[in-house]
Amino acid sequence: MTDQQQPGELDSAARLAQAFEQVGKAVGKAVEGWAAQGALGYAYWADYKALSKALKGMTKEQVVRTQAAAKILATACDVELLRPSRNGK
């Protein structure tokens, strides 16, 4: 803190460091999302070899989140397929 800063005020270097930290976290989340999308894409195309490789490259938490997303997707698809407009009614 400089003589002219108020207590609790961050200098520009500290603000920049915080910004980079936030960007890093956001990029990390995006990468995790891309990994999950890739795995779901391999499942969609029944590419089990690539799916297995993708899952092995994920952390346990990523696999759990991808599994949950797949269950939500399956349920949403079930609901969509039950809509009368999908059944010609």
PDB file with one MODEL, atoms N, CA, C and O in Angstrom:
MODEL        1
ATOM      1  N   MET A   1       0.855  -1.175   0.000  1.00  0.00           N
ATOM      2  CA  MET A   1       0.000   0.000   0.000  1.00  0.00           C
ATOM      3  C   MET A   1       0.896   1.233   0.000  1.00  0.00           C
ATOM      4  O   MET A   1       1.881   1.294   0.737  1.00  0.00           O
ATOM      5  N   THR A   2       0.554   2.204  -0.822  1.00  0.00           N
ATOM      6  CA  THR A   2       1.319   3.443  -0.858  1.00  0.00           C
ATOM      7  C   THR A   2       0.751   4.413   0.160  1.00  0.00           C
ATOM      8  O   THR A   2      -0.292   4.157   0.762  1.00  0.00           O
ATOM      9  N   ASP A   3       1.450   5.541   0.351  1.00  0.00           N
ATOM     10  CA  ASP A   3       1.005   6.553   1.315  1.00  0.00           C
ATOM     11  C   ASP A   3      -0.351   7.146   0.942  1.00  0.00           C
ATOM     12  O   ASP A   3      -1.095   7.588   1.817  1.00  0.00           O
ATOM     13  N   GLN A   4      -0.677   7.159  -0.348  1.00  0.00           N
ATOM     14  CA  GLN A   4      -1.910   7.794  -0.789  1.00  0.00           C
ATOM     15  C   GLN A   4      -3.092   6.825  -0.856  1.00  0.00           C
ATOM     16  O   GLN A   4      -4.225   7.260  -1.064  1.00  0.00           O
ATOM     17  N   GLN A   5      -2.854   5.529  -0.686  1.00  0.00           N
ATOM     18  CA  GLN A   5      -3.928   4.553  -0.740  1.00  0.00           C
ATOM     19  C   GLN A   5      -4.668   4.483   0.590  1.00  0.00           C
ATOM     20  O   GLN A   5      -4.085   4.659   1.660  1.00  0.00           O
ATOM     21  N   GLN A   6      -5.932   4.228   0.495  1.00  0.00           N
ATOM     22  CA  GLN A   6      -6.751   4.014   1.671  1.00  0.00           C
ATOM     23  C   GLN A   6      -6.604   2.553   2.103  1.00  0.00           C
ATOM     24  O   GLN A   6      -6.327   1.690   1.271  1.00  0.00           O
ATOM     25  N   PRO A   7      -6.784   2.272   3.383  1.00  0.00           N
ATOM     26  CA  PRO A   7      -6.725   0.880   3.824  1.00  0.00           C
ATOM     27  C   PRO A   7      -7.740   0.040   3.048  1.00  0.00           C
ATOM     28  O   PRO A   7      -8.888   0.449   2.870  1.00  0.00           O
ATOM     29  N   GLY A   8      -7.312  -1.128   2.591  1.00  0.00           N
ATOM     30  CA  GLY A   8      -8.193  -2.012   1.838  1.00  0.00           C
ATOM     31  C   GLY A   8      -8.190  -1.758   0.343  1.00  0.00           C
ATOM     32  O   GLY A   8      -8.731  -2.561  -0.418  1.00  0.00           O
ATOM     33  N   GLU A   9      -7.593  -0.664  -0.093  1.00  0.00           N
ATOM     34  CA  GLU A   9      -7.509  -0.358  -1.515  1.00  0.00           C
ATOM     35  C   GLU A   9      -6.392  -1.181  -2.130  1.00  0.00           C
ATOM     36  O   GLU A   9      -5.340  -1.367  -1.517  1.00  0.00           O
ATOM     37  N   LEU A  10      -6.616  -1.668  -3.325  1.00  0.00           N
ATOM     38  CA  LEU A  10      -5.595  -2.446  -4.018  1.00  0.00           C
ATOM     39  C   LEU A  10      -4.889  -1.572  -5.038  1.00  0.00           C
ATOM     40  O   LEU A  10      -5.509  -0.739  -5.698  1.00  0.00           O
ATOM     41  N   ASP A  11      -3.590  -1.771  -5.157  1.00  0.00           N
ATOM     42  CA  ASP A  11      -2.884  -1.054  -6.207  1.00  0.00           C
ATOM     43  C   ASP A  11      -3.148  -1.754  -7.540  1.00  0.00           C
ATOM     44  O   ASP A  11      -3.732  -2.836  -7.574  1.00  0.00           O
ATOM     45  N   SER A  12      -2.725  -1.146  -8.608  1.00  0.00           N
ATOM     46  CA  SER A  12      -3.037  -1.685  -9.935  1.00  0.00           C
ATOM     47  C   SER A  12      -2.435  -3.070 -10.151  1.00  0.00           C
ATOM     48  O   SER A  12      -3.047  -3.902 -10.820  1.00  0.00           O
ATOM     49  N   ALA A  13      -1.263  -3.333  -9.607  1.00  0.00           N
ATOM     50  CA  ALA A  13      -0.644  -4.649  -9.766  1.00  0.00           C
ATOM     51  C   ALA A  13      -1.472  -5.720  -9.061  1.00  0.00           C
ATOM     52  O   ALA A  13      -1.637  -6.820  -9.587  1.00  0.00           O
ATOM     53  N   ALA A  14      -1.985  -5.409  -7.890  1.00  0.00           N
ATOM     54  CA  ALA A  14      -2.807  -6.365  -7.154  1.00  0.00           C
ATOM     55  C   ALA A  14      -4.127  -6.603  -7.887  1.00  0.00           C
ATOM     56  O   ALA A  14      -4.610  -7.733  -7.952  1.00  0.00           O
ATOM     57  N   ARG A  15      -4.710  -5.533  -8.438  1.00  0.00           N
ATOM     58  CA  ARG A  15      -5.961  -5.693  -9.203  1.00  0.00           C
ATOM     59  C   ARG A  15      -5.725  -6.547 -10.439  1.00  0.00           C
ATOM     60  O   ARG A  15      -6.547  -7.397 -10.784  1.00  0.00           O
ATOM     61  N   LEU A  16      -4.595  -6.317 -11.104  1.00  0.00           N
ATOM     62  CA  LEU A  16      -4.255  -7.099 -12.289  1.00  0.00           C
ATOM     63  C   LEU A  16      -4.059  -8.571 -11.913  1.00  0.00           C
ATOM     64  O   LEU A  16      -4.513  -9.463 -12.630  1.00  0.00           O
ATOM     65  N   ALA A  17      -3.390  -8.816 -10.803  1.00  0.00           N
ATOM     66  CA  ALA A  17      -3.187 -10.192 -10.345  1.00  0.00           C
ATOM     67  C   ALA A  17      -4.522 -10.869 -10.045  1.00  0.00           C
ATOM     68  O   ALA A  17      -4.713 -12.039 -10.379  1.00  0.00           O
ATOM     69  N   GLN A  18      -5.436 -10.149  -9.425  1.00  0.00           N
ATOM     70  CA  GLN A  18      -6.771 -10.695  -9.155  1.00  0.00           C
ATOM     71  C   GLN A  18      -7.509 -11.002 -10.453  1.00  0.00           C
ATOM     72  O   GLN A  18      -8.176 -12.030 -10.570  1.00  0.00           O
ATOM     73  N   ALA A  19      -7.387 -10.116 -11.411  1.00  0.00           N
ATOM     74  CA  ALA A  19      -8.058 -10.319 -12.694  1.00  0.00           C
ATOM     75  C   ALA A  19      -7.528 -11.572 -13.384  1.00  0.00           C
ATOM     76  O   ALA A  19      -8.304 -12.367 -13.913  1.00  0.00           O
ATOM     77  N   PHE A  20      -6.214 -11.748 -13.378  1.00  0.00           N
ATOM     78  CA  PHE A  20      -5.620 -12.939 -13.991  1.00  0.00           C
ATOM     79  C   PHE A  20      -6.058 -14.206 -13.269  1.00  0.00           C
ATOM     80  O   PHE A  20      -6.284 -15.236 -13.903  1.00  0.00           O
ATOM     81  N   GLU A  21      -6.178 -14.136 -11.965  1.00  0.00           N
ATOM     82  CA  GLU A  21      -6.632 -15.293 -11.187  1.00  0.00           C
ATOM     83  C   GLU A  21      -8.067 -15.657 -11.585  1.00  0.00           C
ATOM     84  O   GLU A  21      -8.384 -16.833 -11.761  1.00  0.00           O
ATOM     85  N   GLN A  22      -8.924 -14.656 -11.725  1.00  0.00           N
ATOM     86  CA  GLN A  22     -10.312 -14.900 -12.122  1.00  0.00           C
ATOM     87  C   GLN A  22     -10.389 -15.463 -13.540  1.00  0.00           C
ATOM     88  O   GLN A  22     -11.182 -16.366 -13.810  1.00  0.00           O
ATOM     89  N   VAL A  23      -9.575 -14.936 -14.435  1.00  0.00           N
ATOM     90  CA  VAL A  23      -9.547 -15.452 -15.803  1.00  0.00           C
ATOM     91  C   VAL A  23      -9.076 -16.904 -15.802  1.00  0.00           C
ATOM     92  O   VAL A  23      -9.626 -17.739 -16.519  1.00  0.00           O
ATOM     93  N   GLY A  24      -8.071 -17.199 -15.007  1.00  0.00           N
ATOM     94  CA  GLY A  24      -7.571 -18.569 -14.908  1.00  0.00           C
ATOM     95  C   GLY A  24      -8.640 -19.536 -14.434  1.00  0.00           C
ATOM     96  O   GLY A  24      -8.754 -20.642 -14.962  1.00  0.00           O
ATOM     97  N   LYS A  25      -9.422 -19.131 -13.447  1.00  0.00           N
ATOM     98  CA  LYS A  25     -10.503 -19.973 -12.943  1.00  0.00           C
ATOM     99  C   LYS A  25     -11.565 -20.177 -14.018  1.00  0.00           C
ATOM    100  O   LYS A  25     -12.074 -21.285 -14.189  1.00  0.00           O
ATOM    101  N   ALA A  26     -11.898 -19.121 -14.736  1.00  0.00           N
ATOM    102  CA  ALA A  26     -12.909 -19.216 -15.791  1.00  0.00           C
ATOM    103  C   ALA A  26     -12.447 -20.148 -16.909  1.00  0.00           C
ATOM    104  O   ALA A  26     -13.229 -20.951 -17.417  1.00  0.00           O
ATOM    105  N   VAL A  27     -11.185 -20.037 -17.284  1.00  0.00           N
ATOM    106  CA  VAL A  27     -10.638 -20.904 -18.330  1.00  0.00           C
ATOM    107  C   VAL A  27     -10.651 -22.354 -17.851  1.00  0.00           C
ATOM    108  O   VAL A  27     -10.967 -23.259 -18.623  1.00  0.00           O
ATOM    109  N   GLY A  28     -10.313 -22.577 -16.593  1.00  0.00           N
ATOM    110  CA  GLY A  28     -10.347 -23.929 -16.038  1.00  0.00           C
ATOM    111  C   GLY A  28     -11.734 -24.534 -16.120  1.00  0.00           C
ATOM    112  O   GLY A  28     -11.881 -25.700 -16.487  1.00  0.00           O
ATOM    113  N   LYS A  29     -12.755 -23.759 -15.786  1.00  0.00           N
ATOM    114  CA  LYS A  29     -14.136 -24.247 -15.874  1.00  0.00           C
ATOM    115  C   LYS A  29     -14.512 -24.536 -17.326  1.00  0.00           C
ATOM    116  O   LYS A  29     -15.181 -25.529 -17.613  1.00  0.00           O
ATOM    117  N   ALA A  30     -14.084 -23.674 -18.231  1.00  0.00           N
ATOM    118  CA  ALA A  30     -14.396 -23.887 -19.649  1.00  0.00           C
ATOM    119  C   ALA A  30     -13.759 -25.177 -20.149  1.00  0.00           C
ATOM    120  O   ALA A  30     -14.390 -25.941 -20.879  1.00  0.00           O
ATOM    121  N   VAL A  31     -12.518 -25.421 -19.760  1.00  0.00           N
ATOM    122  CA  VAL A  31     -11.817 -26.639 -20.186  1.00  0.00           C
ATOM    123  C   VAL A  31     -12.539 -27.869 -19.654  1.00  0.00           C
ATOM    124  O   VAL A  31     -12.683 -28.862 -20.369  1.00  0.00           O
ATOM    125  N   GLU A  32     -12.992 -27.812 -18.408  1.00  0.00           N
ATOM    126  CA  GLU A  32     -13.745 -28.936 -17.851  1.00  0.00           C
ATOM    127  C   GLU A  32     -15.022 -29.171 -18.648  1.00  0.00           C
ATOM    128  O   GLU A  32     -15.381 -30.313 -18.936  1.00  0.00           O
ATOM    129  N   GLY A  33     -15.698 -28.097 -18.998  1.00  0.00           N
ATOM    130  CA  GLY A  33     -16.921 -28.215 -19.799  1.00  0.00           C
ATOM    131  C   GLY A  33     -16.646 -28.812 -21.162  1.00  0.00           C
ATOM    132  O   GLY A  33     -17.418 -29.638 -21.648  1.00  0.00           O
ATOM    133  N   TRP A  34     -15.546 -28.399 -21.787  1.00  0.00           N
ATOM    134  CA  TRP A  34     -15.188 -28.938 -23.095  1.00  0.00           C
ATOM    135  C   TRP A  34     -14.884 -30.426 -22.999  1.00  0.00           C
ATOM    136  O   TRP A  34     -15.242 -31.188 -23.898  1.00  0.00           O
ATOM    137  N   ALA A  35     -14.234 -30.848 -21.928  1.00  0.00           N
ATOM    138  CA  ALA A  35     -13.931 -32.269 -21.744  1.00  0.00           C
ATOM    139  C   ALA A  35     -15.228 -33.070 -21.639  1.00  0.00           C
ATOM    140  O   ALA A  35     -15.353 -34.139 -22.237  1.00  0.00           O
ATOM    141  N   ALA A  36     -16.185 -32.555 -20.882  1.00  0.00           N
ATOM    142  CA  ALA A  36     -17.474 -33.234 -20.727  1.00  0.00           C
ATOM    143  C   ALA A  36     -18.218 -33.273 -22.062  1.00  0.00           C
ATOM    144  O   ALA A  36     -18.795 -34.298 -22.424  1.00  0.00           O
ATOM    145  N   GLN A  37     -18.204 -32.157 -22.792  1.00  0.00           N
ATOM    146  CA  GLN A  37     -18.873 -32.125 -24.094  1.00  0.00           C
ATOM    147  C   GLN A  37     -18.239 -33.126 -25.055  1.00  0.00           C
ATOM    148  O   GLN A  37     -18.928 -33.786 -25.833  1.00  0.00           O
ATOM    149  N   GLY A  38     -16.927 -33.223 -24.987  1.00  0.00           N
ATOM    150  CA  GLY A  38     -16.233 -34.189 -25.839  1.00  0.00           C
ATOM    151  C   GLY A  38     -16.658 -35.610 -25.518  1.00  0.00           C
ATOM    152  O   GLY A  38     -16.924 -36.402 -26.423  1.00  0.00           O
ATOM    153  N   ALA A  39     -16.723 -35.937 -24.226  1.00  0.00           N
ATOM    154  CA  ALA A  39     -17.125 -37.279 -23.813  1.00  0.00           C
ATOM    155  C   ALA A  39     -18.556 -37.571 -24.261  1.00  0.00           C
ATOM    156  O   ALA A  39     -18.837 -38.654 -24.774  1.00  0.00           O
ATOM    157  N   LEU A  40     -19.456 -36.612 -24.070  1.00  0.00           N
ATOM    158  CA  LEU A  40     -20.844 -36.811 -24.493  1.00  0.00           C
ATOM    159  C   LEU A  40     -20.938 -36.949 -26.018  1.00  0.00           C
ATOM    160  O   LEU A  40     -21.763 -37.707 -26.528  1.00  0.00           O
ATOM    161  N   GLY A  41     -20.095 -36.220 -26.730  1.00  0.00           N
ATOM    162  CA  GLY A  41     -20.064 -36.344 -28.188  1.00  0.00           C
ATOM    163  C   GLY A  41     -19.606 -37.727 -28.624  1.00  0.00           C
ATOM    164  O   GLY A  41     -20.179 -38.312 -29.544  1.00  0.00           O
ATOM    165  N   TYR A  42     -18.584 -38.249 -27.974  1.00  0.00           N
ATOM    166  CA  TYR A  42     -18.125 -39.607 -28.297  1.00  0.00           C
ATOM    167  C   TYR A  42     -19.218 -40.626 -28.001  1.00  0.00           C
ATOM    168  O   TYR A  42     -19.401 -41.580 -28.758  1.00  0.00           O
ATOM    169  N   ALA A  43     -19.944 -40.429 -26.906  1.00  0.00           N
ATOM    170  CA  ALA A  43     -21.053 -41.327 -26.579  1.00  0.00           C
ATOM    171  C   ALA A  43     -22.142 -41.226 -27.647  1.00  0.00           C
ATOM    172  O   ALA A  43     -22.694 -42.244 -28.063  1.00  0.00           O
ATOM    173  N   TYR A  44     -22.451 -40.021 -28.088  1.00  0.00           N
ATOM    174  CA  TYR A  44     -23.479 -39.807 -29.109  1.00  0.00           C
ATOM    175  C   TYR A  44     -23.146 -40.588 -30.380  1.00  0.00           C
ATOM    176  O   TYR A  44     -24.021 -41.196 -30.995  1.00  0.00           O
ATOM    177  N   TRP A  45     -21.873 -40.563 -30.761  1.00  0.00           N
ATOM    178  CA  TRP A  45     -21.448 -41.240 -31.987  1.00  0.00           C
ATOM    179  C   TRP A  45     -21.012 -42.676 -31.726  1.00  0.00           C
ATOM    180  O   TRP A  45     -20.505 -43.340 -32.630  1.00  0.00           O
ATOM    181  N   ALA A  46     -21.202 -43.167 -30.495  1.00  0.00           N
ATOM    182  CA  ALA A  46     -20.862 -44.537 -30.107  1.00  0.00           C
ATOM    183  C   ALA A  46     -19.386 -44.858 -30.380  1.00  0.00           C
ATOM    184  O   ALA A  46     -19.041 -45.969 -30.782  1.00  0.00           O
ATOM    185  N   ASP A  47     -18.536 -43.871 -30.154  1.00  0.00           N
ATOM    186  CA  ASP A  47     -17.084 -44.069 -30.301  1.00  0.00           C
ATOM    187  C   ASP A  47     -16.535 -44.432 -28.925  1.00  0.00           C
ATOM    188  O   ASP A  47     -15.990 -43.585 -28.216  1.00  0.00           O
ATOM    189  N   TYR A  48     -16.687 -45.690 -28.563  1.00  0.00           N
ATOM    190  CA  TYR A  48     -16.360 -46.133 -27.213  1.00  0.00           C
ATOM    191  C   TYR A  48     -14.874 -46.042 -26.890  1.00  0.00           C
ATOM    192  O   TYR A  48     -14.497 -45.799 -25.744  1.00  0.00           O
ATOM    193  N   LYS A  49     -14.045 -46.235 -27.886  1.00  0.00           N
ATOM    194  CA  LYS A  49     -12.603 -46.130 -27.655  1.00  0.00           C
ATOM    195  C   LYS A  49     -12.227 -44.695 -27.270  1.00  0.00           C
ATOM    196  O   LYS A  49     -11.497 -44.477 -26.304  1.00  0.00           O
ATOM    197  N   ALA A  50     -12.730 -43.723 -28.031  1.00  0.00           N
ATOM    198  CA  ALA A  50     -12.446 -42.315 -27.730  1.00  0.00           C
ATOM    199  C   ALA A  50     -13.119 -41.894 -26.427  1.00  0.00           C
ATOM    200  O   ALA A  50     -12.555 -41.115 -25.658  1.00  0.00           O
ATOM    201  N   LEU A  51     -14.331 -42.411 -26.177  1.00  0.00           N
ATOM    202  CA  LEU A  51     -15.035 -42.104 -24.931  1.00  0.00           C
ATOM    203  C   LEU A  51     -14.238 -42.591 -23.729  1.00  0.00           C
ATOM    204  O   LEU A  51     -14.075 -41.862 -22.750  1.00  0.00           O
ATOM    205  N   SER A  52     -13.747 -43.808 -23.802  1.00  0.00           N
ATOM    206  CA  SER A  52     -12.955 -44.356 -22.705  1.00  0.00           C
ATOM    207  C   SER A  52     -11.707 -43.528 -22.458  1.00  0.00           C
ATOM    208  O   SER A  52     -11.351 -43.252 -21.312  1.00  0.00           O
ATOM    209  N   LYS A  53     -11.050 -43.137 -23.530  1.00  0.00           N
ATOM    210  CA  LYS A  53      -9.838 -42.312 -23.410  1.00  0.00           C
ATOM    211  C   LYS A  53     -10.166 -40.958 -22.784  1.00  0.00           C
ATOM    212  O   LYS A  53      -9.428 -40.468 -21.929  1.00  0.00           O
ATOM    213  N   ALA A  54     -11.275 -40.357 -23.215  1.00  0.00           N
ATOM    214  CA  ALA A  54     -11.678 -39.052 -22.673  1.00  0.00           C
ATOM    215  C   ALA A  54     -11.978 -39.155 -21.180  1.00  0.00           C
ATOM    216  O   ALA A  54     -11.554 -38.302 -20.400  1.00  0.00           O
ATOM    217  N   LEU A  55     -12.702 -40.190 -20.783  1.00  0.00           N
ATOM    218  CA  LEU A  55     -13.044 -40.361 -19.372  1.00  0.00           C
ATOM    219  C   LEU A  55     -11.808 -40.627 -18.522  1.00  0.00           C
ATOM    220  O   LEU A  55     -11.712 -40.137 -17.396  1.00  0.00           O
ATOM    221  N   LYS A  56     -10.867 -41.396 -19.049  1.00  0.00           N
ATOM    222  CA  LYS A  56      -9.633 -41.678 -18.305  1.00  0.00           C
ATOM    223  C   LYS A  56      -8.806 -40.420 -18.079  1.00  0.00           C
ATOM    224  O   LYS A  56      -8.042 -40.339 -17.117  1.00  0.00           O
ATOM    225  N   GLY A  57      -8.957 -39.441 -18.964  1.00  0.00           N
ATOM    226  CA  GLY A  57      -8.207 -38.193 -18.842  1.00  0.00           C
ATOM    227  C   GLY A  57      -8.846 -37.182 -17.899  1.00  0.00           C
ATOM    228  O   GLY A  57      -8.281 -36.116 -17.652  1.00  0.00           O
ATOM    229  N   MET A  58     -10.016 -37.511 -17.375  1.00  0.00           N
ATOM    230  CA  MET A  58     -10.727 -36.595 -16.476  1.00  0.00           C
ATOM    231  C   MET A  58     -10.453 -36.932 -15.016  1.00  0.00           C
ATOM    232  O   MET A  58     -10.090 -38.057 -14.674  1.00  0.00           O
ATOM    233  N   THR A  59     -10.635 -35.934 -14.173  1.00  0.00           N
ATOM    234  CA  THR A  59     -10.566 -36.180 -12.736  1.00  0.00           C
ATOM    235  C   THR A  59     -11.837 -36.908 -12.315  1.00  0.00           C
ATOM    236  O   THR A  59     -12.810 -36.954 -13.068  1.00  0.00           O
ATOM    237  N   LYS A  60     -11.826 -37.476 -11.112  1.00  0.00           N
ATOM    238  CA  LYS A  60     -13.013 -38.163 -10.608  1.00  0.00           C
ATOM    239  C   LYS A  60     -14.206 -37.202 -10.570  1.00  0.00           C
ATOM    240  O   LYS A  60     -15.317 -37.578 -10.941  1.00  0.00           O
ATOM    241  N   GLU A  61     -13.975 -35.962 -10.121  1.00  0.00           N
ATOM    242  CA  GLU A  61     -15.060 -34.974 -10.050  1.00  0.00           C
ATOM    243  C   GLU A  61     -15.634 -34.699 -11.434  1.00  0.00           C
ATOM    244  O   GLU A  61     -16.849 -34.573 -11.582  1.00  0.00           O
ATOM    245  N   GLN A  62     -14.782 -34.604 -12.445  1.00  0.00           N
ATOM    246  CA  GLN A  62     -15.262 -34.362 -13.805  1.00  0.00           C
ATOM    247  C   GLN A  62     -16.122 -35.530 -14.297  1.00  0.00           C
ATOM    248  O   GLN A  62     -17.150 -35.324 -14.942  1.00  0.00           O
ATOM    249  N   VAL A  63     -15.696 -36.746 -13.988  1.00  0.00           N
ATOM    250  CA  VAL A  63     -16.463 -37.918 -14.412  1.00  0.00           C
ATOM    251  C   VAL A  63     -17.825 -37.920 -13.724  1.00  0.00           C
ATOM    252  O   VAL A  63     -18.842 -38.206 -14.356  1.00  0.00           O
ATOM    253  N   VAL A  64     -17.845 -37.602 -12.426  1.00  0.00           N
ATOM    254  CA  VAL A  64     -19.110 -37.556 -11.687  1.00  0.00           C
ATOM    255  C   VAL A  64     -20.032 -36.488 -12.271  1.00  0.00           C
ATOM    256  O   VAL A  64     -21.226 -36.729 -12.452  1.00  0.00           O
ATOM    257  N   ARG A  65     -19.487 -35.316 -12.565  1.00  0.00           N
ATOM    258  CA  ARG A  65     -20.313 -34.241 -13.136  1.00  0.00           C
ATOM    259  C   ARG A  65     -20.813 -34.606 -14.535  1.00  0.00           C
ATOM    260  O   ARG A  65     -21.953 -34.305 -14.890  1.00  0.00           O
ATOM    261  N   THR A  66     -19.961 -35.254 -15.325  1.00  0.00           N
ATOM    262  CA  THR A  66     -20.364 -35.676 -16.663  1.00  0.00           C
ATOM    263  C   THR A  66     -21.455 -36.732 -16.571  1.00  0.00           C
ATOM    264  O   THR A  66     -22.401 -36.722 -17.359  1.00  0.00           O
ATOM    265  N   GLN A  67     -21.327 -37.635 -15.619  1.00  0.00           N
ATOM    266  CA  GLN A  67     -22.343 -38.661 -15.403  1.00  0.00           C
ATOM    267  C   GLN A  67     -23.684 -38.016 -15.033  1.00  0.00           C
ATOM    268  O   GLN A  67     -24.732 -38.400 -15.550  1.00  0.00           O
ATOM    269  N   ALA A  68     -23.634 -37.046 -14.142  1.00  0.00           N
ATOM    270  CA  ALA A  68     -24.859 -36.348 -13.745  1.00  0.00           C
ATOM    271  C   ALA A  68     -25.476 -35.628 -14.936  1.00  0.00           C
ATOM    272  O   ALA A  68     -26.692 -35.663 -15.129  1.00  0.00           O
ATOM    273  N   ALA A  69     -24.643 -34.979 -15.728  1.00  0.00           N
ATOM    274  CA  ALA A  69     -25.141 -34.276 -16.918  1.00  0.00           C
ATOM    275  C   ALA A  69     -25.779 -35.259 -17.891  1.00  0.00           C
ATOM    276  O   ALA A  69     -26.813 -34.956 -18.488  1.00  0.00           O
ATOM    277  N   ALA A  70     -25.177 -36.427 -18.057  1.00  0.00           N
ATOM    278  CA  ALA A  70     -25.730 -37.433 -18.965  1.00  0.00           C
ATOM    279  C   ALA A  70     -27.086 -37.925 -18.467  1.00  0.00           C
ATOM    280  O   ALA A  70     -27.991 -38.165 -19.267  1.00  0.00           O
ATOM    281  N   LYS A  71     -27.231 -38.077 -17.158  1.00  0.00           N
ATOM    282  CA  LYS A  71     -28.517 -38.505 -16.594  1.00  0.00           C
ATOM    283  C   LYS A  71     -29.583 -37.439 -16.803  1.00  0.00           C
ATOM    284  O   LYS A  71     -30.723 -37.748 -17.150  1.00  0.00           O
ATOM    285  N   ILE A  72     -29.208 -36.191 -16.591  1.00  0.00           N
ATOM    286  CA  ILE A  72     -30.152 -35.086 -16.820  1.00  0.00           C
ATOM    287  C   ILE A  72     -30.548 -35.048 -18.288  1.00  0.00           C
ATOM    288  O   ILE A  72     -31.722 -34.870 -18.612  1.00  0.00           O
ATOM    289  N   LEU A  73     -29.578 -35.214 -19.173  1.00  0.00           N
ATOM    290  CA  LEU A  73     -29.858 -35.215 -20.609  1.00  0.00           C
ATOM    291  C   LEU A  73     -30.788 -36.366 -20.972  1.00  0.00           C
ATOM    292  O   LEU A  73     -31.729 -36.177 -21.743  1.00  0.00           O
ATOM    293  N   ALA A  74     -30.539 -37.553 -20.431  1.00  0.00           N
ATOM    294  CA  ALA A  74     -31.394 -38.703 -20.728  1.00  0.00           C
ATOM    295  C   ALA A  74     -32.829 -38.459 -20.267  1.00  0.00           C
ATOM    296  O   ALA A  74     -33.778 -38.795 -20.976  1.00  0.00           O
ATOM    297  N   THR A  75     -32.983 -37.881 -19.090  1.00  0.00           N
ATOM    298  CA  THR A  75     -34.321 -37.589 -18.577  1.00  0.00           C
ATOM    299  C   THR A  75     -35.015 -36.540 -19.437  1.00  0.00           C
ATOM    300  O   THR A  75     -36.197 -36.681 -19.750  1.00  0.00           O
ATOM    301  N   ALA A  76     -34.301 -35.503 -19.815  1.00  0.00           N
ATOM    302  CA  ALA A  76     -34.883 -34.463 -20.666  1.00  0.00           C
ATOM    303  C   ALA A  76     -35.298 -35.041 -22.020  1.00  0.00           C
ATOM    304  O   ALA A  76     -36.328 -34.652 -22.570  1.00  0.00           O
ATOM    305  N   CYS A  77     -34.508 -35.960 -22.555  1.00  0.00           N
ATOM    306  CA  CYS A  77     -34.863 -36.605 -23.820  1.00  0.00           C
ATOM    307  C   CYS A  77     -36.113 -37.465 -23.651  1.00  0.00           C
ATOM    308  O   CYS A  77     -36.983 -37.473 -24.523  1.00  0.00           O
ATOM    309  N   ASP A  78     -36.207 -38.190 -22.531  1.00  0.00           N
ATOM    310  CA  ASP A  78     -37.405 -38.989 -22.258  1.00  0.00           C
ATOM    311  C   ASP A  78     -38.648 -38.101 -22.235  1.00  0.00           C
ATOM    312  O   ASP A  78     -39.670 -38.436 -22.835  1.00  0.00           O
ATOM    313  N   VAL A  79     -38.555 -36.982 -21.546  1.00  0.00           N
ATOM    314  CA  VAL A  79     -39.677 -36.052 -21.460  1.00  0.00           C
ATOM    315  C   VAL A  79     -40.038 -35.518 -22.845  1.00  0.00           C
ATOM    316  O   VAL A  79     -41.213 -35.449 -23.208  1.00  0.00           O
ATOM    317  N   GLU A  80     -39.032 -35.149 -23.600  1.00  0.00           N
ATOM    318  CA  GLU A  80     -39.272 -34.614 -24.948  1.00  0.00           C
ATOM    319  C   GLU A  80     -39.942 -35.653 -25.834  1.00  0.00           C
ATOM    320  O   GLU A  80     -40.846 -35.322 -26.601  1.00  0.00           O
ATOM    321  N   LEU A  81     -39.514 -36.887 -25.737  1.00  0.00           N
ATOM    322  CA  LEU A  81     -40.090 -37.939 -26.578  1.00  0.00           C
ATOM    323  C   LEU A  81     -41.522 -38.285 -26.188  1.00  0.00           C
ATOM    324  O   LEU A  81     -42.258 -38.859 -26.990  1.00  0.00           O
ATOM    325  N   LEU A  82     -41.922 -37.946 -24.975  1.00  0.00           N
ATOM    326  CA  LEU A  82     -43.291 -38.194 -24.525  1.00  0.00           C
ATOM    327  C   LEU A  82     -44.259 -37.084 -24.937  1.00  0.00           C
ATOM    328  O   LEU A  82     -45.472 -37.237 -24.790  1.00  0.00           O
ATOM    329  N   ARG A  83     -43.744 -35.989 -25.443  1.00  0.00           N
ATOM    330  CA  ARG A  83     -44.613 -34.882 -25.860  1.00  0.00           C
ATOM    331  C   ARG A  83     -45.521 -35.340 -26.988  1.00  0.00           C
ATOM    332  O   ARG A  83     -45.075 -36.013 -27.917  1.00  0.00           O
ATOM    333  N   PRO A  84     -46.798 -34.973 -26.907  1.00  0.00           N
ATOM    334  CA  PRO A  84     -47.735 -35.384 -27.959  1.00  0.00           C
ATOM    335  C   PRO A  84     -47.284 -34.993 -29.361  1.00  0.00           C
ATOM    336  O   PRO A  84     -47.512 -35.740 -30.312  1.00  0.00           O
ATOM    337  N   SER A  85     -46.657 -33.848 -29.498  1.00  0.00           N
ATOM    338  CA  SER A  85     -46.216 -33.405 -30.827  1.00  0.00           C
ATOM    339  C   SER A  85     -45.149 -34.331 -31.409  1.00  0.00           C
ATOM    340  O   SER A  85     -44.966 -34.374 -32.626  1.00  0.00           O
ATOM    341  N   ARG A  86     -44.449 -35.064 -30.559  1.00  0.00           N
ATOM    342  CA  ARG A  86     -43.432 -36.015 -31.039  1.00  0.00           C
ATOM    343  C   ARG A  86     -44.063 -37.336 -31.465  1.00  0.00           C
ATOM    344  O   ARG A  86     -43.453 -38.117 -32.195  1.00  0.00           O
ATOM    345  N   ASN A  87     -45.275 -37.578 -31.009  1.00  0.00           N
ATOM    346  CA  ASN A  87     -45.939 -38.843 -31.274  1.00  0.00           C
ATOM    347  C   ASN A  87     -47.069 -38.707 -32.292  1.00  0.00           C
ATOM    348  O   ASN A  87     -47.880 -39.620 -32.448  1.00  0.00           O
ATOM    349  N   GLY A  88     -47.121 -37.586 -32.973  1.00  0.00           N
ATOM    350  CA  GLY A  88     -48.112 -37.378 -34.002  1.00  0.00           C
ATOM    351  C   GLY A  88     -49.534 -37.220 -33.498  1.00  0.00           C
ATOM    352  O   GLY A  88     -50.492 -37.465 -34.230  1.00  0.00           O
ATOM    353  N   LYS A  89     -49.669 -36.809 -32.245  1.00  0.00           N
ATOM    354  CA  LYS A  89     -51.018 -36.628 -31.666  1.00  0.00           C
ATOM    355  C   LYS A  89     -51.428 -35.183 -31.717  1.00  0.00           C
ATOM    356  O   LYS A  89     -52.526 -34.837 -31.279  1.00  0.00           O
TER     357      LYS A  89
ENDMDL
END
